[in-house]
Amino acid sequence: PDTLIFTSTNWDTAQKVTVTGVDDTDDVIDVDYTIRVKPAVSQDPNYDGLNPEDVTVTNKDDEKGGFSIERPADGLITSENGQADVFKISLQNEPTHTVTIPVSSSDTTEAVVATSEIVITVLDWSTPQEIAVTGVDDAVSDGNEIYTIVLGSAVSEDPAYNGKDPTDIIGTNLDNDIKDILLYPEEGIFTSEDGTEAFFNVRLMAAPLSDVKIPFRIRSADTSEVSISPDTLIFSTDDWEGIKKVY
């Protein structure tokens, strides 16, 4: 019942409260919950307002076909320098047949997985398998990029696992490209009135997401003493790696 009544004649007889678990279709997860016991109501001042302790209960899950996935404490982190990270996966219940889980990266320009499938047998089902994920380098200064390690639906002759879809894993690939414009040499450049030319080089340090236009202006009390050509450089997404000269 949701209420117990103790009288002056049955006060010393223990009363039972039956708690019944409710079934669900989720993966194997035991759920803790609390039975809250409210303060007693009585005309006896010794009992009125007394609040017994609450009761903690665990609803044991009866589903089979669950997966245990161990993620790094700080999340799955890779980098464009080639830094790799790992996650681990195992089964929560012994299978009757081999369980195969497809695995892939949602963006192979940012990260790749060491294997295309995870094979778990009846012999090693409880031993976590370590899966490596490696960051992929690019020449674009695109910041840290988020990707997903996609764990596909399991394939198995065990109906408890066949078709079950483990939770995907979110990863971050750290960028290593620096947004910068390099000019060299920065000093020691001389021209002369006999027409001797000098030049300096200009290049981008990382691929741009769109065209980059760099204008040049002469700062001098007498701009008739020198000229510059070209007065504007344009680096496109196709030729950004080239070195351009300014005379």
TATALIN-V226306 format. One record per residue. N is the residue number from 1. RES is the residue in one small letter. SS is DSSP state (a for helix, b for strand, c for the rest). PHI is phi in whole degrees, -180 to 180 (none if undefined). PSI is psi in degrees with one decimal (999 if undefined). Layout:
n: [N N]
res: [RES RES]
ss: [SS SS]
phi: [PHI PHI]
psi: [PSI PSI]
This chain:
n: [1 2 3 4 5 6 7 8 9 10 11 12 13 14 15 16 17 18 19 20 21 22 23 24 25 26 27 28 29 30 31 32 33 34 35 36 37 38 39 40 41 42 43 44 45 46 47 48 49 50 51 52 53 54 55 56 57 58 59 60 61 62 63 64 65 66 67 68 69 70 71 72 73 74 75 76 77 78 79 80 81 82 83 84 85 86 87 88 89 90 91 92 93 94 95 96 97 98 99 100 101 102 103 104 105 106 107 108 109 110 111 112 113 114 115 116 117 118 119 120 121 122 123 124 125 126 127 128 129 130 131 132 133 134 135 136 137 138 139 140 141 142 143 144 145 146 147 148 149 150 151 152 153 154 155 156 157 158 159 160 161 162 163 164 165 166 167 168 169 170 171 172 173 174 175 176 177 178 179 180 181 182 183 184 185 186 187 188 189 190 191 192 193 194 195 196 197 198 199 200 201 202 203 204 205 206 207 208 209 210 211 212 213 214 215 216 217 218 219 220 221 222 223 224 225 226 227 228 229 230 231 232 233 234 235 236 237 238 239 240 241 242 243 244 245 246 247]
res: [p d t l i f t s t n w d t a q k v t v t g v d d t d d v i d v d y t i r v k p a v s q d p n y d g l n p e d v t v t n k d d e k g g f s i e r p a d g l i t s e n g q a d v f k i s l q n e p t h t v t i p v s s s d t t e a v v a t s e i v i t v l d w s t p q e i a v t g v d d a v s d g n e i y t i v l g s a v s e d p a y n g k d p t d i i g t n l d n d i k d i l l y p e e g i f t s e d g t e a f f n v r l m a a p l s d v k i p f r i r s a d t s e v s i s p d t l i f s t d d w e g i k k v y]
ss: [c c c c c c c c c c c c c c c c c c c c c c c c c c c c c c b b b b b c c c c c c c c c c c c c c c c c c c b b b b b c c c c c c c b b b b c c c c c b b b b c c c c b b b b b b b b c c c c c c c b b b b b b b c c c c c b b b c c c b b b b c c c c c c c c b b b b b b b c c c c b c c c c b b b b b b b c b c b b c c c c c c c c b c c c b b b b b b c c c c c c b b b b c c c c c c c c c c c c c c c b b b b b c c b c c c c b b b b c c c c c c c a a a c c c c c c b b b b c c c c c c c c b b b c]
phi: [none -94 -145 -112 -123 -106 -107 -71 -105 -116 -59 -97 -106 -65 -112 -101 -117 -92 -114 -115 -70 -109 -79 -139 -116 -74 -65 -70 -141 -82 -114 -89 -147 -124 -91 -84 -103 -83 -60 -69 -119 -160 -80 -84 -62 -73 -113 -61 90 -65 -118 -63 -68 -68 -115 -94 -130 -116 -92 -76 -76 -110 -75 -117 92 -94 -120 -107 -119 -104 -100 -58 -58 -96 91 -76 -123 -122 -146 -71 -80 97 -64 -110 -141 -134 -130 -124 -142 -149 -101 -90 -135 -67 -85 -88 -142 -60 -116 -116 -119 -66 -141 -156 -102 -72 -146 -75 -82 -115 -158 -128 -101 -69 -142 -96 -155 -111 -109 -119 -105 -69 -92 -121 -59 -96 -92 -61 -93 -94 -113 -90 -125 -118 -71 -111 -85 -140 -99 -101 -82 -108 76 -71 -112 -92 -140 -125 -89 -89 -100 -78 -65 -67 -118 -163 -80 -85 -63 -70 -112 -59 87 -71 -113 -65 -71 -68 -121 -91 -127 -128 -103 -79 -76 -123 -93 -105 -76 -159 -117 -102 -118 -155 -70 -91 -151 77 -102 -126 -121 -144 -73 -85 96 -63 -95 -134 -149 -134 -102 -134 -150 -95 -90 -149 -66 -83 -82 -152 -59 -116 -109 -121 -87 -124 -134 -88 -110 -159 -68 -135 -72 -78 -81 -152 -129 -137 -152 -75 -90 -147 -111 -126 -103 -98 -68 -93 -120 -63 -77 -74 -96 -111 -108 -121 -104]
psi: [165.6 0.4 137.6 141.6 119.7 130.4 177.8 -10.9 -23.1 14.1 -27.4 12.7 122.3 137.1 141.3 142.8 121.7 127.5 125.5 127.8 151.0 133.9 149.5 -179.4 17.0 172.9 176.7 100.0 120.5 133.9 125.2 139.2 171.9 133.4 110.9 126.1 118.5 162.9 144.0 150.0 121.8 154.0 -7.8 112.7 -18.3 -22.1 -26.9 124.8 -9.6 135.0 102.2 161.0 145.7 163.2 126.4 132.1 146.8 125.4 108.1 127.1 142.2 4.9 152.0 164.9 32.0 160.5 141.8 119.0 122.7 114.6 152.9 146.7 -36.4 12.0 163.1 114.0 123.5 176.1 161.9 -8.9 1.1 7.5 134.1 160.2 166.8 154.3 163.2 147.1 141.5 177.7 151.6 -16.9 148.6 126.5 160.9 -20.1 168.7 141.4 125.1 128.5 116.1 144.6 138.4 167.8 139.1 -19.2 95.8 -5.0 -8.4 -34.9 147.4 151.6 144.9 -18.3 157.3 -10.1 152.1 121.5 119.9 126.8 175.9 -13.8 -29.8 20.2 -30.4 -3.2 117.9 129.8 134.0 122.5 121.7 139.4 128.8 135.8 148.3 135.4 148.2 171.7 11.3 132.3 80.6 7.8 -179.8 130.6 139.5 138.8 171.5 131.3 111.3 118.7 112.3 176.1 135.4 148.0 122.6 153.9 -6.2 112.9 -20.0 -23.1 -29.3 125.2 -9.8 137.3 108.6 159.6 133.2 165.6 130.0 133.4 164.0 127.9 117.6 132.8 144.9 9.0 136.9 125.9 108.2 155.8 123.6 125.1 131.7 147.9 156.3 -14.1 173.9 25.2 125.2 140.2 172.0 163.3 -8.1 6.7 6.1 128.7 153.4 165.4 162.9 158.3 149.3 134.2 159.1 147.2 -15.1 154.7 132.9 157.8 -18.3 175.8 144.4 122.9 124.6 106.7 151.6 141.2 146.3 128.0 104.1 152.3 -23.6 93.6 -6.5 -9.0 -16.4 152.1 164.6 139.2 130.9 162.5 -1.6 134.4 143.1 120.0 123.2 173.2 -14.8 -31.4 22.3 -24.0 -14.8 155.0 128.2 144.1 144.9 125.6 999]
